[in-house]
Amino acid sequence: MTDDCRECGFTYDLDLATSVASLARNQAAQFADFLHGPHACAPRPAPGIWSPLEYACHVRDVLLVQRERVLAARRSNTPVAEPMGRDERVEHDGYALQEPATVARQLTDAAALFANVLDRLPPDHWDRTLIYSYPQPTERTVRWVAVHTLHELRHHLHDAHRQAPKPHPGQTAES
């Protein structure tokens, strides 16, 4: 299966799955670096579009949820991955009110936890399955979950950079 994300340019290459642990750590480190920068607390650019900090909180939670989904697929035959309540979490967990430095640490910790689970997968567990509920219930392999999680990291880091305020014409980034 190969799908492309037109928005961020990501290609779902399932052969990438066994490299996702190190790639996820790297992407989380890049996101954490962004959160230590001047645009971490930028407001929402428009109603219904998350701020960079909200995207970072979402990715942190995705990593933790995906970790649990992979572990469930190792314990049970084709478990159902319940929806994570992505939109509700923004308000329920107060994403916009969290401290960027704390979220940066949590994001790298969540990536390390997720990566540890992938690093410990025996070869035959990459093809274990679960029912992934989004956008509609579909049977997916752990391999796909790993690659999809990497897509979430890359896509939302792209979103965070895109939501950061741009300099006005004639103004440099340093001004």
Helices and strands as residue ranges (DSSP letters): G 14-19, H 20-35, H 52-75, E 80-81, H 86-92, G 95-97, H 100-119, G 123-125, E 129-132, E 138-141, H 142-163
